[in-house]
Structures are given as C-alpha cells and as structure tokens.
Amino acid sequence: MSIRILLLATALCLSAGAAFPVAAADGTPTLQAVPSPDLSRLPAARASELRAQRASFENSKSVLIGDPLAETYALLGAAYARNGFPDAAAVALANAIALAPRNGRWLYMRGVLRSLNKQDAAARGDFEAALKLDPNYLPIRVAVANNRIQAGDLDGARKVLEPLAQGREAVPLALLGDIALKQRRAADAVELFKRALAIAPEATRLNAQLATAYTAAGDAGAAAQARAKAGDVLPTLYDPIAQQVLGDGAATGAAQAPALAPREQAIVKVLAQLKSRDYDAARRTLDEALRASPNDSMLLALYGHVEAASGHLPMAQTRLAMALRADPANGMAHVGEGLVKEMQGDDVAARAAYEKAIQVQPGLAAGHFALAAVHLRAKRYDAAADEYRAVVRNEPGNDEAWSRLVAAQAIAGRCADTLKALNDALRKTPNEGFLLQLFVRSASTCTAAGAQEKRMAFDYGVKLYRSTEMPVVAEAYALALAANGKWDDAVTTQQGAMFVVLRNEGQQALPPYKDFLEQFRAHKLPTLPWPAQSELFNPPRAQVDKVPAGAGQGAR
C-alpha cells in the first residue's frame, strides 16, 4: 500500500436546481449532456484549466462506470461551480448522484451549490438525504443542523449534533451552545462555549457568545471578562467537499463566499502537493502554517505523513510524536506511526498502531484499511474482512471497502456470506452498478452459488455490459458467461475487454486479464472473483516513495 494513496484516499476526514436524469427501461440512469459554457469572460489561465479538465472528462467518461464515473462528473461540476457556471455544474452533479445514489457526498456537494444560489429548500433536502447516506462526514451534520436551526427545529438540530459533543471540533460545540442559549439552558451553553474555546482558542468570536451565556446564567463578572476577549474570528471546520465548490474564495461570476481559514487552506494545499509528490513544497506549506499554530496536531500529523512518504523516517516519527502529544486522540497520527513501522518491516508494531488509531477514532477508514492489509499479509482473512465490514457499515457507499470485503471473504472461503450481504445491499439500491458488478463476480465464482444465482449473475452481467465497454465490467460479464457454460462467448468477451485495456493502458496492463482468458479457453471456471495476483488479495507493504532525482515539481 502506498502511504501517499492511503492518505489522499481518506482525505484526512475533518472537517442551481437541476433536472434529475431519468432511468432507462432496464433501470440504468440516462445521463444528461453537460453543457459547455462560454468561458470567454474568464481570465485566460482559468479558462485554459477548465478546457483541460473538460477534455480530460470527455476522454475518461467512456471507460468508467459507477462511483469512478460519478466522481468524474462531480469534479467537473465542482470546477464549473467555483468558476461561476451553476447551470453546467447542476447537470454534472445530477449525473454524479444518479450514477452513485449511495454516495451522500455528491448530494452534499449539490446542496452546497444550491445554498450558494439561494435555493434553500432544495439545499435542505440534499443535506438531509446526504446525512442518511453518510452520517460520519462532519460538515454534512453541521449543514443539516444549521438548516434545522434556521427552520426553528432546535430539538432536531440538537439531535444531529449530540453525537459530536465529545469530539474535538469546535464548530459542533459552538452550535450546541447556540441551541442551549435559545432553549434557555444557560449553564449548558457556558460549558459548551468554554469547551469550544479550549479546542479553538483563536476563535475569539466565541468569547462574545460565552459572555452572553454567562449573562443568562447571572454571572456578570465572568461575562465582562469573556466580553473583553471577544474578537471577530469564527471557528472553522475543514470541509474538502465544499472547498471544491467554493475554491479559496469566490470565482468570477460565482456567488460570493469567504475563503477558508489559513489552516484549512494549508491542509488542502498540502494534500495537493502530496498527490503531485512535491514533498519540499509540502514542507514549506506546513512550516508556514505551523508558525501560526505550532502545536496543531493535524498539521503535525500531516507533516509526519509527508516525511514518511519521502523516506525521512526518523523525522516522521518525531513529527508524529509531537502530533500525539498535542492530541492523543488523533487517529491519523497513529496511522502514520503504523505506516512508518511497516516501512521498517515491523508488522507487529504497525498492527498495534492501527488498532490504536481505530480505538481513538473508530470511524477512521484509513485505520481500518491499514489494519486489514496487515491481517491479509498474515493470512488472517476473517480479521481483514471484519475491518472492511466496519468501513462499509460507516460508509455504505465506499466502493473500495466493498471490493476489499468481497475479496477477503472470497479468499477466506466465505463467498456465501458475501452473496447474502450483496443481496441485502441491492434490495436497498437495486440499480447500483458497482454492487451489481460485485454480485456478478462473486456469484459466478462462488462454489456455494446455485444455478439460480448464476443465472442472476448472467442477467446482471448483460445489463451492465450493455451500458459500458469498461474492461472490468466486460470481465465480470465474461465470468457470468463462463459460469453459465457459455465458454466461447466468455473467451470473446474477455478478448474484447483486453482490446480496450491495450488501447487505453498499454501492454503492461494485460497480464491480469490473460489469467482469466486462459481459464476460459480451458473451460475452467475461476474460483476467485479477481485473478489471484490481484492487489485486492495481496496488499503490498507501505513503502517509501522512490522519487527520482529532480522530481518534486509535481511532474509525475
């Protein structure tokens, strides 16, 4: 597992009305064409960036399906939104939601766009729906709570925020304090504002609210002291999804919105620098941010990830230790410690660090993924499946977690359990393409699957294959053909998939597809849903990124 990929995939979980696509007769969504707006009023550099992103989108949409395609539409929609083209953004986001209806984050992104365009009722509906799908993304809870407060539903807002009352984010505590004031619970409000200030002492606006709470509680002296410290700085919650719509500030023609606080801007910037492997630039960004907040646990943890990825393990350990001294409950710092131990070849210590990450932050997907990888390398397949299952429970729309859960249970000989779980999920979202693909692969290769399930796999495979030429879908369909005794068709379909792979990715990407092709030619049905050499069954150990000499400018 690459430390860079792990970090970016988890994104350090902190903190225009559109027509809906209609469904075709077979239940698959019929997507709307995203308009190409007139970019002439934009600055030349920004227009060039948008044209390049649109070209990349057009090149990739024909070979993607499900969540990857949905994300492509969502990112295009976000780009249009922050550059002042809400109509094109709305269409792109509607397509993303239709393709991945279990992913609450695209609903949330559309809610942000609708809020910017004063479509309050529609935004409220998106936020509420997003919360049901993704209750662990804090900004969604905060958005729902804000909307309920504005609608006068204080008890409803309080119910949404109370699971965050013991957390380490100031914004939910401040909102709970506001609710307590409105409900005339002055003592509770005082305690909540004090706790919020302890977490974010730079948020001087909270002192004014604390003064109001003290006044309501009858403590004029404490109120005067708090009021003397009051300022204009509000607490912030890191929100990478909204940031994609808002940018660092308002774009030309877009609804006006304030920039993120400097700390959050630094985190967003460092994540981009990690993605481009520009570790020196990431260090400069973090050094500047830490001058303002030298004991910020998340900045220090992020610094530890940067140092580990670039091979400076002793410095990584120093930064991670500083992060944990600042906040022992920082799960990403514990994950960073585990990655360093993996790089040093100590899986026992790595496992302990990942277990600690999950203990202090149970919903942290990065901790579960990392711990599962350690279990898989040690052939503890059931334990690995438990970790992936925990992610699926927290994030039902996490396709990576679903794939890895299916793989772990297959290699453990528990594919029957997989089919039951997939059937349960498909009853809720019967047209979810990614889950259908997993069912096709699992039912086609599971020795416990009966003739009826193999026939269902074939029917689902036909449905998916007609909707896209994506190679992984064609391969799933080939498995279903083989499982139903259609060997020649399976060979032809797999060869077609390989042609697309060769055209789009080159010769080096063909070996995994050849494995199944040879088995189909021999009239032999694979017993695993992916080739045995797949990374899903063999997660690599975390390694230092081998950046070549002269790299570091985001070139690769």
C-alpha atoms as one frame of an Amber mdcrd trajectory, in Angstrom:
protein
   0.000   0.000   0.000   1.369   3.419  -0.885   1.378   5.847   2.003   0.552
   8.603  -0.486  -2.508   6.808  -1.832  -3.749   5.863   1.627  -3.510   9.416
   2.892  -5.185  11.005  -0.076  -7.936   8.406  -0.324  -9.054   9.163   3.216
  -8.595  12.934   2.720  -7.953  13.440   6.438 -11.595  13.378   7.382 -12.010
  16.624   9.316 -13.739  18.983   8.835 -28.843  25.599  -9.017 -31.641  23.419
  -9.452 -31.196  20.604 -11.963 -33.428  18.095 -13.633 -32.853  14.551 -12.430
 -31.661  12.022 -15.018 -34.379   9.567 -15.930 -33.922   5.805 -15.831 -33.902
   3.610 -18.888 -36.246   0.651 -19.134 -33.633  -1.634 -17.559 -33.177   0.725
 -14.598 -29.843   2.225 -15.621 -29.738   6.033 -15.454 -29.910   8.026 -18.660
 -27.433  10.837 -18.142 -27.857  14.396 -19.331 -25.246  16.015 -21.545 -23.276
  18.548 -19.517 -23.413  21.950 -21.237 -20.149  23.534 -22.375 -20.453  27.110
 -21.097 -18.898  30.144 -22.717 -15.521  30.636 -20.999 -14.645  33.889 -22.754
 -15.338  36.036 -19.692 -12.853  34.119 -17.550  -9.169  35.016 -17.233  -7.155
  33.147 -19.871  -5.346  30.882 -17.422  -8.547  29.838 -15.672 -10.339  29.221
 -18.962  -7.442  27.061 -20.120  -7.618  24.991 -16.932 -11.350  24.466 -17.363
 -10.945  23.430 -21.003  -8.251  20.934 -19.992 -10.472  19.486 -17.258 -13.384
  19.193 -19.680 -11.135  17.416 -22.210  -9.924  15.015 -19.533 -13.533  14.360
 -18.540 -14.554  13.601 -22.125 -11.624  11.206 -22.544 -12.348   9.243 -19.385
 -16.146   9.046 -19.229 -16.378   6.324 -21.893 -14.252   3.878 -19.892 -15.616
   4.494 -16.392 -18.701   3.251 -14.567 -20.316   3.608 -11.166 -18.528   5.627
  -8.479 -15.392   6.412 -10.550 -17.577   7.897 -13.290 -19.719   9.667 -10.697
 -16.640  11.257  -9.169 -15.519  12.432 -12.604 -18.864  14.160 -13.124 -18.768
  15.622  -9.598 -15.289  17.081 -10.017 -16.299  18.645 -13.327 -19.414  20.063
 -11.666 -17.339  21.492  -8.810 -14.971  23.149 -11.289 -17.871  24.770 -13.134
 -19.462  25.873  -9.848 -16.423  27.659  -8.463 -15.903  29.421 -11.790 -19.436
  30.787 -11.909 -21.331  28.341 -14.135 -24.056  26.935 -11.841 -26.240  25.518
 -14.629 -23.495  23.285 -16.055 -22.458  22.376 -12.514 -26.007  21.339 -11.615
 -26.276  18.974 -14.580 -22.902  17.374 -13.843 -23.793  16.866 -10.172 -27.215
  15.436 -11.037 -25.429  12.853 -13.195 -22.996  12.058 -10.371 -25.884  11.465
  -7.966 -27.736   9.273 -10.482 -24.627   7.132 -11.027 -23.802   6.767  -7.321
 -27.045   7.166  -5.377 -25.479   5.658  -2.231 -22.747   8.297  -2.051 -24.009
  11.075   0.170 -21.083  13.374  -0.582 -22.256  14.259  -4.063 -25.677  15.112
  -2.655 -23.923  17.298  -0.117 -21.869  18.977  -2.857 -25.048  19.779  -4.744
 -26.584  21.121  -1.540 -23.629  23.500  -1.177 -24.145  24.698  -4.751 -27.865
  25.174  -4.179 -27.192  27.122  -0.972 -24.899  29.468  -2.875 -27.698  30.065
  -5.356 -30.282  30.753  -2.601 -32.245  27.563  -3.333 -32.680  26.928   0.366
 -35.465  24.338   0.292 -33.713  22.220  -2.338 -30.404  22.502  -0.473 -32.096
  21.413   2.739 -33.428  18.301   1.012 -29.977  17.433  -0.328 -28.353  17.874
   3.076 -30.944  15.711   4.854 -30.631  12.958   2.218 -26.827  13.142   2.396
 -26.905  12.706   6.174 -28.811   9.420   5.869 -26.185   8.075   3.459 -23.042
   9.479   5.068 -23.608  10.260   8.756 -19.878  10.285   9.538 -18.881  13.288
   7.409 -18.991  16.095   9.962 -19.743  19.002   7.592 -22.925  17.231   6.482
 -24.128  17.084  10.085 -23.264  20.741  10.583 -25.129  21.744   7.390 -28.222
  19.788   8.457 -28.074  21.297  11.940 -27.740  24.839  10.576 -30.754  24.321
   8.334 -32.818  22.925  11.181 -31.845  25.832  13.418 -32.899  28.300  10.710
 -36.227  26.449  10.417 -36.764  26.661  14.183 -36.285  22.923  14.772 -33.894
  23.252  17.705 -34.505  19.766  19.085 -33.876  18.272  15.649 -30.640  20.219
  15.279 -29.526  19.190  18.733 -30.208  15.527  17.942 -27.992  15.730  14.853
 -25.119  17.398  16.722 -25.116  15.494  20.016 -23.062  12.556  18.630 -20.278
  15.148  18.111 -20.499  16.580  21.624 -17.497  14.590  22.872 -15.411  15.224
  19.771 -12.559  17.627  19.165 -14.154  20.038  16.712 -15.177  23.486  17.932
 -17.938  24.171  15.404 -20.417  21.494  16.575 -19.861  22.523  20.200 -20.473
  26.165  19.335 -23.694  25.271  17.544 -24.816  23.187  20.517 -24.039  26.218
  22.684 -26.231  28.417  20.470 -29.048  25.891  20.742 -28.660  25.771  24.526
 -28.926  29.571  24.691 -32.057  29.580  22.546 -33.566  26.873  24.774 -32.657
  28.872  27.921 -30.173  26.288  29.183 -27.589  28.878  30.211 -25.363  26.583
  32.274 -25.107  24.096  29.400 -24.304  26.934  26.985 -21.469  28.198  29.212
 -19.919  24.747  29.364 -20.236  24.176  25.602 -18.689  27.533  24.642 -15.841
  27.001  27.122 -15.107  23.607  25.595 -15.222  25.036  22.089 -12.748  27.765
  23.105 -10.428  25.197  24.669 -10.265  23.444  21.291 -10.057  26.638  19.198
  -8.730  29.489  21.366  -8.077  31.534  18.219 -11.864  31.664  17.571 -12.324
  34.889  19.536 -15.936  35.368  18.396 -16.838  32.544  20.781 -15.939  34.801
  23.719 -18.862  37.062  22.842 -21.197  34.070  22.841 -19.688  32.881  26.119
 -20.322  36.341  27.585 -23.964  36.098  26.538 -24.218  32.691  28.182 -22.638
  33.957  31.418 -25.079  36.882  31.426 -28.002  34.489  31.016 -26.585  32.427
  33.880 -26.415  35.517  36.111 -22.602  35.771  36.300 -21.941  39.399  35.319
 -18.265  39.320  36.316 -17.435  36.295  34.149 -19.474  37.821  31.333 -17.391
  41.015  31.445 -14.130  39.053  31.368 -15.287  36.983  28.387 -16.523  40.072
  26.527 -13.137  41.731  26.945 -11.563  38.878  24.991 -14.120  38.893  22.175
 -12.998  39.330  18.580 -14.109  38.594  15.039 -12.540  35.176  14.375 -15.041
  32.356  13.931 -14.308  28.653  14.485 -13.923  26.668  11.273 -14.481  23.096
  10.202 -12.332  21.607   7.455 -14.650  20.737   4.551 -12.793  19.489   1.435
 -16.034  18.827  -0.459 -17.376  22.362  -0.077 -13.893  23.682  -0.825 -14.083
  22.091  -4.270 -17.195  24.169  -4.989 -16.074  27.382  -3.287 -12.359  27.412
  -4.101 -10.140  29.607  -1.919 -12.628  32.431  -2.479 -15.361  33.431  -4.867
 -14.611  32.869  -8.528 -15.631  35.319 -11.223 -19.407  35.303 -11.515 -19.883
  32.859  -8.660 -21.889  33.505  -5.538 -19.681  35.302  -3.031 -18.255  33.086
  -0.277 -15.490  33.601   2.257 -12.166  31.845   1.910 -11.272  29.007   4.195
  -9.243  29.825   7.286  -5.458  29.736   6.677  -5.060  26.416   8.490  -7.647
  24.688   6.332  -6.201  26.251   3.191  -2.803  24.848   4.192  -4.217  21.348
   4.622  -5.908  21.455   1.207  -2.681  22.720  -0.362  -0.535  20.038   1.271
  -2.873  17.284   0.110  -2.467  18.520  -3.459   1.309  18.677  -3.032   1.359
  15.123  -1.690  -0.670  13.991  -4.682   1.900  15.514  -7.024   4.747  14.131
  -4.859   6.129  17.628  -4.301   7.357  16.950  -0.781   9.595  20.016  -0.494
   6.668  22.289  -1.325   4.504  20.430   1.213   7.129  21.058   3.877   7.216
  24.770   3.063   3.438  24.978   3.306   3.406  23.167   6.643   6.279  25.225
   8.046   4.340  28.405   7.312   1.129  27.027   8.839   2.919  25.766  11.937
   4.467  29.173  12.586   0.925  30.363  13.319  -0.139  27.173  15.191   2.991
  25.307  16.340   1.067  22.699  18.332  -1.650  21.909  15.790  -1.981  18.138
  15.975  -3.382  17.641  12.473  -0.713  19.779  10.809   1.971  17.850  12.696
   0.415  14.511  11.731   0.296  15.594   8.113   3.948  16.582   8.341   4.689
  13.091   9.628   2.981  11.569   6.592   4.997  13.820   4.276   8.287  12.819
   5.909   7.396   9.121   5.867   6.334   9.160   2.226   9.575  10.864   1.223
  11.763   8.472   3.228  12.769  10.561   6.252  11.520   8.057   8.821  13.219
   9.412  11.989  11.851  12.885  11.253   8.439  11.361  10.521   8.471   9.681
  13.929   9.404  12.981  15.581   6.558  14.846  13.909   4.024  12.115  14.672
   5.100  12.003  18.327   4.596  15.775  18.523   1.138  15.369  16.992   0.168
  12.787  19.585   1.475  14.879  22.456  -0.770  17.665  21.199  -3.752  15.320
  20.779  -3.521  11.639  21.802  -6.854  11.034  20.037  -5.538  11.953  16.577
  -6.211   8.778  14.616  -4.248   9.879  11.552  -1.132  10.340  13.690  -1.458
   6.744  14.899  -1.947   5.609  11.296   1.238   7.478  10.393   3.115   5.654
  13.149   1.860   2.358  11.768   2.980   3.209   8.250   6.474   4.033   9.498
   6.624   0.687  11.314   5.520  -1.081   8.126   8.291   0.648   6.213  10.709
  -0.623   8.849   9.391  -4.165   8.449   7.701  -4.364  11.855   4.147  -5.541
  11.189   3.532  -6.299  14.873   4.135  -2.681  15.879   2.250  -1.458  12.811
  -0.758  -3.529  13.775  -0.710  -2.086  17.296  -0.599   1.469  15.920  -3.515
   0.849  13.570  -5.538  -0.733  16.367  -4.851   2.345  18.488  -5.999   4.598
  15.621  -9.294   2.734  15.452  -9.648   2.791  19.232  -9.365   6.573  19.433
 -11.224   7.259  16.158 -13.499   4.289  15.345 -14.844   5.758  12.098 -11.409
   6.400  10.538 -11.404   4.406   7.297  -7.630   4.795   6.913  -7.078   2.879
  10.147  -9.366   0.030   9.127  -7.837  -0.263   5.642  -4.296  -0.265   7.004
  -5.064  -2.835   9.705  -6.864  -5.067   7.210  -3.801  -5.036   4.946  -1.632
  -6.264   7.823  -4.145  -9.042   8.518  -4.269 -10.091   4.865  -0.486 -10.362
   4.584  -0.576 -12.613   7.672  -3.418 -14.673   6.122  -5.848 -13.609   8.856
  -8.621 -13.319   6.295 -11.605 -13.196   8.647  -9.961 -10.414  10.675  -9.317
  -8.445   7.492 -12.932  -8.882   6.417 -14.067  -7.533   9.800 -12.133  -4.304
   9.191 -13.566  -3.813   5.711 -17.027  -4.590   7.045 -16.599  -1.833   9.635
 -15.895   0.675   6.858 -18.939  -0.479   4.884 -21.113  -0.037   7.980 -19.834
   3.518   8.451 -19.722   4.382   4.737 -22.223   2.261   2.762 -21.159   3.999
  -0.454 -17.431   3.195  -0.092 -16.803   1.027  -3.153 -13.185   0.290  -2.246
 -14.322  -1.143   1.079 -16.954  -3.275  -0.678 -14.406  -4.624  -3.181 -11.916
  -5.485  -0.468 -14.603  -7.084   1.680 -15.678  -9.306  -1.235 -12.043 -10.260
  -1.905 -11.243 -11.037   1.733 -14.314 -13.207   2.159 -13.650 -14.997  -1.122
 -10.121 -15.971  -0.134 -11.418 -16.993   3.298 -13.946 -19.332   1.648 -16.919
 -17.277   2.827 -18.343 -16.217  -0.522 -21.826 -17.339   0.554 -21.734 -14.630
   3.237 -20.699 -12.169   0.527 -23.688 -13.027  -1.648 -26.052 -12.511   1.281
 -24.523  -9.119   2.094 -24.670  -8.032  -1.542 -28.271  -9.175  -1.894 -29.190
  -7.183   1.225 -27.491  -4.067  -0.185 -29.062  -4.486  -3.618 -32.535  -4.662
  -2.105 -31.957  -1.044  -0.992 -30.304   0.140  -4.231 -31.222  -2.388  -6.935
 -29.659  -0.435  -9.805 -26.305   0.360  -8.202 -23.836  -0.624 -10.942 -20.833
  -1.240  -8.728 -22.697  -3.566  -6.362 -24.163  -5.385  -9.371 -20.659  -5.925
 -10.740 -19.506  -7.318  -7.388 -22.501  -9.658  -7.290 -21.740 -10.876 -10.824
 -18.127 -11.617  -9.947 -18.967 -13.258  -6.634 -21.932 -15.372  -7.788 -20.047
 -16.515 -10.901 -17.030 -17.788  -8.944 -18.525 -18.882  -5.615 -18.675 -22.658
  -5.244 -21.663 -22.229  -2.911 -23.711 -20.361  -5.534 -26.583 -22.276  -7.064
 -27.928 -22.273 -10.608 -30.422 -19.509  -9.823 -27.707 -17.192  -8.504 -25.520
 -17.895 -11.525 -28.451 -17.050 -13.764 -28.949 -13.805 -11.840 -25.278 -13.076
 -12.349 -25.749 -13.558 -16.078 -28.788 -11.250 -16.176 -26.976  -8.551 -14.194
 -23.898  -9.002 -16.373 -25.910  -8.417 -19.550 -27.418  -5.277 -18.044 -24.019
  -3.862 -17.098 -22.298  -4.879 -20.327 -24.884  -3.087 -22.427 -24.274   0.149
 -20.528 -20.494   0.436 -20.917 -17.395  -1.009 -22.555 -15.368  -0.601 -19.364
 -12.976  -3.594 -19.219 -13.699  -4.575 -15.623 -17.411  -4.764 -16.442 -16.739
  -6.829 -19.557 -14.604  -9.191 -17.482 -17.392  -9.576 -14.906 -19.786 -10.411
 -17.733 -17.277 -12.937 -19.112 -17.235 -14.626 -15.710 -21.034 -14.839 -15.760
 -20.950 -16.322 -19.264 -18.436 -18.942 -18.149 -20.454 -19.738 -15.022 -23.443
 -20.460 -17.264 -21.465 -22.693 -19.621 -21.078 -20.155 -22.451 -17.343 -20.683
 -22.828 -16.860 -19.356 -26.358 -18.775 -16.184 -25.543 -16.726 -15.790 -22.365
 -13.495 -16.006 -24.388 -14.742 -13.482 -26.946 -15.936 -11.059 -24.264 -12.678
 -11.277 -22.323 -10.718 -10.666 -25.518 -12.841  -7.581 -26.155 -12.037  -6.314
 -22.678  -8.351  -6.881 -23.315  -8.509  -4.912 -26.554  -9.886  -1.884 -24.669
  -7.185  -2.281 -21.996  -4.464  -2.448 -24.634  -5.848   0.619 -26.396  -6.201
   2.722 -23.250  -3.480   1.480 -20.878  -0.931  -0.406 -22.958   0.585  -3.889
 -22.951   1.741  -3.723 -19.328  -1.870  -3.742 -18.074  -2.863  -7.008 -19.807
  -1.437  -9.822 -17.562  -4.328  -9.927 -15.031  -6.835 -10.257 -17.890  -4.808
 -13.050 -19.526  -5.194 -15.171 -16.382  -8.978 -15.442 -16.781  -8.743 -15.747
 -20.579  -6.568 -18.859 -20.286  -9.007 -20.408 -17.808 -11.989 -19.684 -20.063
 -10.196 -21.305 -23.002  -9.615 -24.395 -20.854 -13.311 -24.431 -19.819 -12.181
 -23.832 -16.255 -14.203 -21.513 -14.046 -12.095 -19.231 -11.797 -12.668 -19.756
  -8.084 -11.919 -16.149  -7.090 -13.722 -13.019  -8.324 -10.417 -11.447  -9.429
  -7.141 -13.031 -10.563  -5.156 -14.462  -7.653  -2.315 -11.977  -8.185  -4.669
  -9.007  -7.714  -3.632  -6.402  -5.167  -7.034  -6.976  -3.540  -5.698 -10.313
  -2.278  -2.087  -9.203  -1.837  -1.928  -5.683  -0.418   1.687  -4.509  -0.609
   3.576  -3.260   2.411   3.776   0.516   2.812   6.979   1.738   1.198   8.928
   4.936   0.843   8.074   6.737  -2.385  11.061   6.369  -4.712  11.012   9.876
  -6.124  13.615  10.082  -8.893  16.357  12.702  -8.838  14.976  16.042  -9.984
  11.381  15.179  -9.065   9.407  17.296  -6.663   7.752  19.731  -9.030   4.548
  17.751  -9.405   5.738  16.168 -12.627   4.618  12.619 -12.145
